[in-house]
Amino acid sequence: MRAVTTICLTVLLSGCSAIYSASEVRPVVGQSSSVKVVPVTSQNVLLANAMTPYKPRSLPSVFDQTATLQGSAVPQISAYKPQAKPGAVATKLPPLEQPKSYRIGVGDVVLLATPNADSAVNEINGLLAAQNARQGYTVQDDGAIAIPTVGRVNIAGMTLQEAQSALFQKLVASQIDPTFNLEIREFNSQRVSVGGAVGSPQLEPITLTPLYLDEAITAAGGIQADDSSYATVRLYRDGKAYQIAADRLFAKNDIPKVLLQNGDRVFVDTEYSVALAEGYMQQELTLAAFQRSVLDEQRGIFQTRLSMDAVDRDYVYVFGEVKNQGRWPLPFDRYASLADAMFEQGGISPVTGNPSRIYLLRKSPLQGAGPMEITAWSLDAKNTANLLLATELQLRPNDIVFVAAQPVTNWNRLISQVLPSISILGSANGILN
């Protein structure tokens, strides 16, 4: 009977391929599919990304919107009823501040002037063109101006003197004669709105010269009212309302000059109660809060649908020797990499995973009739530095990420299946003996 046991054991081991079959990726050309294994290299990463164009799904537009006090989203507030016999207006002024140096901002137009045309044309190509009244250098949205042969110079947030110093250093570094003069031709970055009972409601720029409240009203055509003694000047700043009687503002006796700031709103009317002005601002704030609640509700609905898997998503599938096998959603508004998918699923199993055999399986984008064409991008991360390639290899919808097992892992699993059979044969041998 011992011989019978030995024969049966030999049969079991010789048929191990039938007992245990390990998952693997191999090149194959068959009737149902054609698999091509391609190693992942720095050159092939670019090829893999370019072969399958893809645009990540975007979040709904409500995630890009914000509540605002201005714009068409806020309904217009109706005018208050004029007071029949207005009483004295309580003066409420903002904190007094001293004038500060003007700081150049986005949208401002600066003018560069050189002492003579010859040297400017020869040494600074195009620089003299800024002297033309119809040309200049506009501060772009990144805070820089672009000067031919010199490059981009960031001057946003600088005073005129600081900007001159920055330009001087840039010209010297470019080995160009740094003889020039810098002026601001157009002030577009800082403005104050003046409206209501004035001759010409307008947006007034803040320039090198400090802009005061009474001067801004005068520049807008002055107060236009049947009886200016009933006129009130209101100033809205940072969600707060300030006021002063027009007669007192222009009396120039004991009233300090009010320096205006970028974004201030000045309104002249015949109302006298600061409570009404603050109520106007409160209504705008209430409308903004309502907008915010609507946006939050819409975002919450989307997140609920997302948690219930009721939103169309793009997925990749991760299996093999990773800590957590399963379906992983591609993120919104950005690309995901092979490294993202592996490490979001817990990474490679340190005991059973084979880092030298990591595969990204992808169906050919030009699939026609016939066998399914599959490319298996093979990454050898036995050298850990090669994992950097995994951060560059972009994922596409329905990709499959597979990590093969170590050879010893396959053997251990085979033994774990064979041992119960050996135990049964040993028991039978004992009984027969």
C-alpha positions as CSV (number, residue, x, y, z in Angstrom):
1,M,0.0,0.0,0.0
2,R,3.0,2.3,0.5
3,A,3.7,1.9,-3.2
4,V,0.1,2.9,-4.0
5,T,0.5,6.0,-1.9
6,T,3.7,6.9,-3.6
7,I,2.2,6.5,-7.1
8,C,-0.8,8.7,-6.2
9,L,1.5,11.4,-4.8
10,T,3.5,11.3,-7.9
11,V,0.3,11.7,-10.0
12,L,-0.8,14.7,-7.9
13,L,2.5,16.5,-8.2
14,S,2.8,15.8,-11.9
15,G,-0.7,17.3,-12.4
16,C,0.0,20.4,-10.4
17,S,-0.8,22.5,-13.3
18,A,-4.3,21.2,-13.2
19,I,-4.5,21.7,-9.4
20,Y,-3.3,25.3,-9.3
21,S,-3.2,27.9,-12.1
22,A,-1.6,31.3,-11.4
23,S,-2.8,34.5,-13.0
24,E,-0.2,35.8,-15.5
25,V,0.1,38.1,-18.5
26,R,1.8,36.6,-21.6
27,P,2.1,37.7,-25.2
28,V,-0.5,35.8,-27.2
29,V,-2.2,35.9,-30.6
30,G,-5.5,34.0,-30.6
31,Q,-8.9,34.0,-32.1
32,S,-10.5,35.9,-29.2
33,S,-7.7,38.3,-28.2
34,S,-4.2,39.5,-29.1
35,V,-2.0,40.5,-26.3
36,K,1.2,42.5,-26.8
37,V,3.6,43.1,-23.8
38,V,5.5,46.4,-24.0
39,P,8.0,47.5,-21.3
40,V,7.4,50.8,-19.6
41,T,10.3,53.2,-20.3
42,S,10.5,56.9,-20.2
43,Q,10.0,57.0,-24.0
44,N,7.1,54.5,-23.9
45,V,5.3,56.4,-21.2
46,L,4.8,59.4,-23.6
47,L,3.7,57.0,-26.3
48,A,1.1,55.3,-24.0
49,N,-0.3,58.6,-22.9
50,A,-0.6,60.0,-26.5
51,M,-2.0,56.8,-28.1
52,T,-5.3,57.1,-26.1
53,P,-6.5,60.7,-25.8
54,Y,-8.7,61.3,-22.8
55,K,-10.4,64.3,-21.1
56,P,-11.2,63.8,-17.4
57,R,-14.8,64.3,-16.4
58,S,-15.5,67.7,-14.8
59,L,-17.3,68.6,-11.7
60,P,-20.7,70.3,-12.1
61,S,-20.5,74.1,-12.7
62,V,-21.9,74.8,-9.2
63,F,-18.5,73.9,-7.8
64,D,-17.0,76.8,-9.7
65,Q,-19.6,79.4,-8.7
66,T,-19.5,81.7,-5.7
67,A,-22.1,83.9,-4.0
68,T,-21.5,87.6,-4.8
69,L,-22.9,91.0,-3.8
70,Q,-22.7,92.3,-7.4
71,G,-23.8,91.0,-10.7
72,S,-27.0,89.9,-12.3
73,A,-27.5,87.1,-9.7
74,V,-28.4,89.8,-7.1
75,P,-31.8,91.4,-7.7
76,Q,-31.9,95.2,-7.8
77,I,-33.0,96.8,-4.5
78,S,-35.9,99.2,-4.8
79,A,-35.3,102.9,-3.8
80,Y,-36.3,104.0,-0.3
81,K,-39.1,106.5,0.2
82,P,-37.8,110.0,0.7
83,Q,-38.3,111.5,4.1
84,A,-40.8,114.4,4.3
85,K,-38.9,116.3,6.9
86,P,-35.4,114.9,7.3
87,G,-33.7,115.6,10.6
88,A,-30.0,115.9,11.3
89,V,-27.9,113.2,9.8
90,A,-25.6,111.4,12.3
91,T,-22.1,111.5,11.0
92,K,-20.4,108.1,10.7
93,L,-17.0,108.1,9.1
94,P,-14.6,105.2,8.3
95,P,-11.3,105.0,10.2
96,L,-9.0,107.7,9.0
97,E,-5.9,106.7,7.1
98,Q,-2.8,108.4,5.7
99,P,-2.1,108.3,2.0
100,K,0.2,105.6,0.8
101,S,2.4,105.2,-2.3
102,Y,0.4,103.9,-5.3
103,R,1.1,100.3,-6.1
104,I,0.9,99.1,-9.7
105,G,-1.8,96.5,-10.4
106,V,-3.1,94.3,-13.1
107,G,-4.5,96.3,-16.0
108,D,-2.4,99.4,-15.5
109,V,-0.5,100.6,-18.5
110,V,3.1,101.8,-18.0
111,L,5.1,104.0,-20.3
112,L,8.8,103.5,-20.8
113,A,10.7,106.5,-22.2
114,T,14.3,106.7,-23.3
115,P,16.4,109.9,-23.6
116,N,16.9,109.7,-27.3
117,A,15.6,107.7,-30.3
118,D,18.9,106.5,-31.6
119,S,20.2,104.7,-28.6
120,A,16.7,103.4,-27.7
121,V,16.1,101.9,-31.1
122,N,19.6,100.3,-31.4
123,E,19.9,99.0,-27.8
124,I,16.3,98.3,-26.7
125,N,14.4,96.9,-29.7
126,G,10.8,98.1,-29.4
127,L,11.3,100.0,-26.1
128,L,10.9,103.4,-27.7
129,A,7.6,102.4,-29.1
130,A,6.1,102.9,-25.7
131,Q,6.5,106.7,-26.2
132,N,3.7,106.5,-28.8
133,A,0.4,107.7,-27.2
134,R,-1.3,104.6,-28.6
135,Q,1.1,102.0,-27.2
136,G,2.4,101.0,-23.9
137,Y,3.0,98.0,-21.7
138,T,0.0,96.6,-19.9
139,V,0.4,94.8,-16.6
140,Q,-0.9,91.3,-17.5
141,D,-2.8,89.0,-15.2
142,D,0.4,87.4,-13.9
143,G,1.6,90.8,-12.8
144,A,4.3,91.2,-15.4
145,I,5.0,93.3,-18.5
146,A,6.7,91.9,-21.6
147,I,9.5,94.0,-23.1
148,P,11.0,92.8,-26.4
149,T,14.6,91.5,-26.1
150,V,14.3,91.9,-22.3
151,G,11.6,89.5,-21.3
152,R,8.9,89.6,-18.7
153,V,9.3,91.8,-15.6
154,N,7.0,91.4,-12.7
155,I,6.0,94.8,-11.3
156,A,2.5,94.2,-9.9
157,G,2.2,95.3,-6.2
158,M,5.3,97.6,-6.5
159,T,5.5,101.3,-6.1
160,L,6.7,103.3,-9.1
161,Q,10.2,103.6,-7.5
162,E,10.3,99.8,-6.8
163,A,9.2,99.0,-10.4
164,Q,12.0,101.3,-11.7
165,S,14.5,99.5,-9.6
166,A,13.3,96.1,-10.9
167,L,13.4,97.2,-14.5
168,F,16.9,98.7,-14.0
169,Q,18.2,95.4,-12.7
170,K,16.6,93.5,-15.6
171,L,18.1,95.8,-18.2
172,V,21.5,95.5,-16.6
173,A,21.2,91.7,-16.5
174,S,20.3,91.8,-20.2
175,Q,23.4,94.0,-20.9
176,I,21.2,96.8,-22.2
177,D,21.7,100.5,-21.4
178,P,19.5,101.1,-18.4
179,T,18.8,104.7,-19.1
180,F,15.0,105.1,-19.1
181,N,12.0,106.8,-17.4
182,L,9.0,104.9,-16.1
183,E,5.5,106.5,-15.9
184,I,2.0,105.1,-15.4
185,R,-0.1,106.2,-18.4
186,E,-3.4,104.4,-17.5
187,F,-4.7,103.6,-14.0
188,N,-7.0,100.7,-14.4
189,S,-6.4,98.4,-11.5
190,Q,-7.9,100.5,-8.6
191,R,-11.3,102.2,-8.9
192,V,-14.1,103.8,-6.9
193,S,-17.7,104.0,-8.0
194,V,-19.6,107.2,-7.5
195,G,-23.4,107.3,-8.2
196,G,-26.7,108.6,-7.0
197,A,-27.6,112.3,-7.1
198,V,-24.4,113.4,-9.0
199,G,-23.9,115.0,-12.4
200,S,-22.2,112.1,-14.0
201,P,-22.1,108.7,-12.2
202,Q,-18.9,107.0,-13.0
203,L,-16.0,104.8,-12.0
204,E,-13.1,106.9,-10.9
205,P,-9.5,105.5,-10.9
206,I,-7.2,105.8,-8.0
207,T,-4.0,107.4,-9.2
208,L,-0.7,108.6,-7.8
209,T,-2.6,111.5,-6.3
210,P,-4.7,110.4,-3.3
211,L,-8.5,110.4,-4.0
212,Y,-10.6,111.9,-1.2
213,L,-14.4,111.6,-0.8
214,D,-15.3,115.2,-1.6
215,E,-13.0,115.3,-4.6
216,A,-14.5,112.1,-6.0
217,I,-18.0,113.6,-5.8
218,T,-16.8,116.8,-7.5
219,A,-15.1,114.9,-10.3
220,A,-18.5,113.1,-10.9
221,G,-20.2,116.4,-11.6
222,G,-21.0,117.4,-8.0
223,I,-24.3,116.9,-6.1
224,Q,-27.4,117.3,-8.2
225,A,-30.4,117.8,-5.9
226,D,-33.2,120.4,-5.5
227,D,-32.0,121.1,-2.0
228,S,-28.5,119.9,-1.2
229,S,-29.2,120.4,2.5
230,Y,-31.2,117.1,2.4
231,A,-28.5,115.3,0.5
232,T,-26.5,112.6,2.3
233,V,-23.2,111.1,1.1
234,R,-23.0,107.4,1.9
235,L,-19.9,105.2,1.6
236,Y,-20.0,101.4,1.4
237,R,-16.8,99.6,2.3
238,D,-16.2,96.0,3.3
239,G,-19.9,95.3,4.1
240,K,-20.2,98.4,6.3
241,A,-22.1,101.7,5.6
242,Y,-20.8,105.2,6.5
243,Q,-22.5,108.5,6.0
244,I,-22.2,112.2,6.3
245,A,-24.4,115.2,5.4
246,A,-23.4,116.7,2.1
247,D,-23.4,120.2,3.5
248,R,-21.1,119.2,6.3
249,L,-18.7,117.3,4.0
250,F,-18.2,120.3,1.8
251,A,-18.1,122.9,4.6
252,K,-14.4,122.0,5.2
253,N,-14.4,123.0,8.8
254,D,-14.1,120.3,11.4
255,I,-14.5,117.3,9.1
256,P,-11.3,115.4,8.3
257,K,-10.7,114.4,4.7
258,V,-11.9,110.8,4.0
259,L,-9.3,108.9,1.9
260,L,-11.0,106.5,-0.6
261,Q,-9.8,102.9,-1.2
262,N,-10.0,100.5,-4.1
263,G,-13.5,99.0,-4.3
264,D,-15.3,101.8,-2.3
265,R,-18.8,102.7,-3.4
266,V,-20.0,106.2,-3.0
267,F,-23.7,107.0,-3.2
268,V,-25.4,110.4,-2.9
269,D,-29.1,110.5,-2.1
270,T,-31.6,112.5,0.0
271,E,-32.1,110.0,2.7
272,Y,-30.7,110.7,6.2
273,S,-31.1,107.5,8.2
274,V,-28.0,105.4,8.4
275,A,-30.2,102.5,9.4
276,L,-31.8,102.5,5.9
277,A,-28.4,102.5,4.3
278,E,-27.3,99.6,6.5
279,G,-30.6,97.9,5.7
280,Y,-29.8,98.1,2.0
281,M,-26.4,96.5,2.6
282,Q,-28.0,93.9,4.8
283,Q,-30.5,93.0,2.0
284,E,-27.5,92.4,-0.4
285,L,-25.8,90.3,2.2
286,T,-29.0,88.3,2.7
287,L,-29.3,87.7,-1.0
288,A,-25.7,86.6,-1.1
289,A,-26.4,84.2,1.8
290,F,-29.4,82.8,-0.1
291,Q,-27.2,82.2,-3.2
292,R,-24.7,80.5,-1.1
293,S,-27.4,78.2,0.4
294,V,-28.6,77.3,-3.1
295,L,-25.1,76.4,-4.2
296,D,-24.5,74.3,-1.1
297,E,-27.8,72.5,-1.7
298,Q,-26.9,71.7,-5.3
299,R,-23.4,70.5,-4.3
300,G,-24.9,68.4,-1.6
301,I,-27.3,66.7,-4.1
302,F,-24.4,65.9,-6.4
303,Q,-22.4,64.4,-3.5
304,T,-25.3,62.3,-2.4
305,R,-25.8,61.0,-6.0
306,L,-22.1,60.3,-6.1
307,S,-22.2,58.3,-2.9
308,M,-25.1,56.2,-4.3
309,D,-23.2,55.5,-7.5
310,A,-25.8,57.4,-9.5
311,V,-23.3,59.6,-11.4
312,D,-21.5,58.6,-14.5
313,R,-17.8,57.9,-13.6
314,D,-14.8,56.5,-15.3
315,Y,-13.2,53.5,-13.5
316,V,-10.1,51.4,-13.6
317,Y,-9.8,47.9,-12.1
318,V,-7.0,46.8,-9.8
319,F,-6.4,43.1,-8.9
320,G,-3.6,40.7,-8.3
321,E,-1.2,41.0,-5.4
322,V,-2.4,44.3,-4.0
323,K,-3.7,44.9,-0.5
324,N,-7.2,45.9,-1.8
325,Q,-8.5,44.6,-5.1
326,G,-11.4,46.4,-6.7
327,R,-12.8,49.2,-8.8
328,W,-11.2,52.6,-8.4
329,P,-12.9,55.8,-9.9
330,L,-10.8,58.2,-11.9
331,P,-10.8,61.7,-10.3
332,F,-12.6,64.7,-11.6
333,D,-10.8,67.5,-13.5
334,R,-7.3,65.9,-13.4
335,Y,-5.4,62.9,-14.7
336,A,-4.6,59.9,-12.6
337,S,-1.5,57.8,-12.9
338,L,-0.7,54.1,-12.4
339,A,0.9,54.9,-9.1
340,D,-2.3,56.6,-7.9
341,A,-4.3,53.5,-8.6
342,M,-1.9,51.1,-6.9
343,F,-1.4,53.1,-3.8
344,E,-5.0,54.2,-3.4
345,Q,-5.7,50.4,-3.2
346,G,-3.1,49.9,-0.5
347,G,-0.1,49.3,-2.6
348,I,1.7,46.1,-3.6
349,S,1.5,43.3,-1.0
350,P,4.9,43.1,0.5
351,V,4.7,39.4,1.1
352,T,3.2,38.0,-2.1
353,G,3.5,40.7,-4.7
354,N,6.2,40.7,-7.4
355,P,7.3,44.3,-8.0
356,S,9.1,43.3,-11.2
357,R,5.9,42.3,-12.9
358,I,3.4,45.1,-12.7
359,Y,1.0,45.4,-15.7
360,L,-1.4,48.0,-17.1
361,L,-3.8,46.3,-19.5
362,R,-5.4,48.5,-22.1
363,K,-7.6,47.8,-25.1
364,S,-6.5,49.4,-28.4
365,P,-8.4,52.6,-29.2
366,L,-8.5,51.6,-32.9
367,Q,-10.1,48.3,-32.3
368,G,-11.7,46.9,-35.4
369,A,-13.2,43.6,-36.4
370,G,-11.3,40.5,-35.2
371,P,-9.6,39.5,-32.0
372,M,-9.5,42.1,-29.2
373,E,-6.1,44.0,-29.4
374,I,-4.7,44.4,-25.9
375,T,-1.5,46.2,-24.9
376,A,0.1,45.1,-21.6
377,W,2.4,47.8,-20.4
378,S,4.9,46.0,-18.2
379,L,6.7,47.9,-15.3
380,D,9.7,46.4,-13.6
381,A,9.8,48.1,-10.2
382,K,12.3,45.8,-8.7
383,N,14.5,48.8,-8.9
384,T,12.3,51.2,-6.8
385,A,13.5,54.2,-8.8
386,N,11.4,52.9,-11.7
387,L,8.3,53.6,-9.7
388,L,8.7,57.2,-10.9
389,L,7.6,56.0,-14.3
390,A,4.4,54.8,-12.7
391,T,3.7,58.4,-11.6
392,E,3.9,59.5,-15.3
393,L,1.9,56.7,-16.9
394,Q,-1.7,58.1,-17.1
395,L,-4.7,55.9,-16.6
396,R,-7.6,55.7,-19.0
397,P,-11.2,54.4,-18.5
398,N,-11.5,50.6,-18.2
399,D,-7.8,50.1,-17.7
400,I,-6.8,47.0,-15.7
401,V,-3.9,47.2,-13.3
402,F,-2.5,43.7,-12.4
403,V,0.4,42.8,-10.0
404,A,1.7,39.3,-10.5
405,A,2.7,37.0,-7.6
406,Q,6.2,36.0,-6.5
407,P,7.2,32.5,-7.8
408,V,7.5,31.2,-4.2
409,T,3.9,32.5,-3.6
410,N,2.6,30.3,-6.5
411,W,4.5,27.3,-5.1
412,N,3.2,27.9,-1.6
413,R,-0.3,28.1,-2.9
414,L,0.2,24.9,-4.8
415,I,1.5,23.1,-1.7
416,S,-1.5,24.4,0.3
417,Q,-3.8,22.7,-2.2
418,V,-1.8,19.5,-2.4
419,L,-1.2,18.9,1.3
420,P,-4.8,18.0,2.1
421,S,-4.7,15.3,-0.6
422,I,-1.4,14.0,0.8
423,S,-3.0,13.8,4.3
424,I,-5.9,11.8,2.9
425,L,-3.5,9.4,1.2
426,G,-1.5,9.0,4.4
427,S,-4.6,8.2,6.4
428,A,-5.7,5.7,3.8
429,N,-2.3,4.1,3.8
430,G,-2.4,3.8,7.6
431,I,-5.8,2.2,7.5
432,L,-4.8,-0.3,4.9
433,N,-1.7,-1.2,6.7
